[in-house]
């Protein structure tokens, strides 16, 4: 698996780089232990139109750079596209949409001015862009496929040599990444992720995610069999180094893994029915508390 387009990684913040035909890259100034070197923002431009992808931050310099590239040579920005609504991809979306007077197009009901259909075609002044719903990392995740240029924008669904957490359904993630692998087939593509350098081995990236998740499934199954039947106990054993908000993200990935195991037969999932009952009860409490917090946040 290679990083064949961007070359030196990471690029400087604020640098605009052509990463594929009609696609430019800007690295958002939000590096962290979760975002790695920062979030990748992209500009797709063709003819007199452009779309801006994952504005990521409210930083005025970054948003203005995206605006200027989107409107370069008099182009009209037709949409702000979000690969998903996690804050490190969406924080600048509303401000940028107002700057360029364009709708936010995504699967997130929190942000969408327009919600596309799976496999909907965006005609960017003659350049076809296929919108793919790829739930798993999040329920609203999407990827963009430009077959004319063999370009696949993957968001956090595939990160090349890295693997993102699972805040949605693990089963749906397996389905989504298999769809991307089958879509690309034997073609040599430029895959542009939400974090990290571009890569060209989609099948290899899919295999890596499948391997990482399979190992995690085995770990969770074994810990539950040993009597660890609460999310707190599982999190402390599988992610002992995580604290605070990071532990909450770890718990979210564990929820998806446990729910996946609970949907399997006892032979391949959770063998002891009492263990299954206890851990699912704790997950139900997790969801109730999460919904309570979301409702409180929406009212504040």
C-alpha angles and dihedrals in degrees: 000000000000140000095225106159110039093041107185110048132237103028119210117276109261094025114129114214131182103231101172138354107304093358127107128185133215122180112224117230095242108103116167142140088276100040096040107207091353140285120304113235118192138198119204111193131177129164108325098339140073143178126211120217129207105345086192101184142042090230104135095215093054094046092048091050090053091047093050093049092046092051096039114137091010095299119163117232104227100183149356106230122201120199085203139334102255108133094247088062103032110034094101097039101099094044093048092046089056092046093056099027094236133134124253109242117197144111094257112105088205093064110016120116084172127019114205126213121245108276091012113161121232111200105209099192091304099330110109116220117186117212112213124192105221108173120186110082082052132350091249100046118138137181129203123224122197103182094178089067099025090241124149120186105201107181108198094325090092124014102178108237092004131073126217125213123264112243093160131042118325091207090053090049091056089050093047097050092045088054090053091048091051092044093055095039112163095341120120105235140177106237113198113196133198091248133020133015126325119266137196104206105082093164090052092050091049091050090051093052091047091050094048092048093045090054090049091050090053091049094049092046091052094047092049089050087055090057102265096139103158129075090235092057093045093047093051091052100042099034103027092155095056122096137169116354091357090060088053090056089048090051090052091055089047091052090057090048095049092046089051091051091047089057092056127082117274089253093061100021130037108340102190110069091207091054089049092051093049098048093045090051089053091049089052089055088048092055093045091053092045092051090047091054093046091051091049091049092051091054096048 
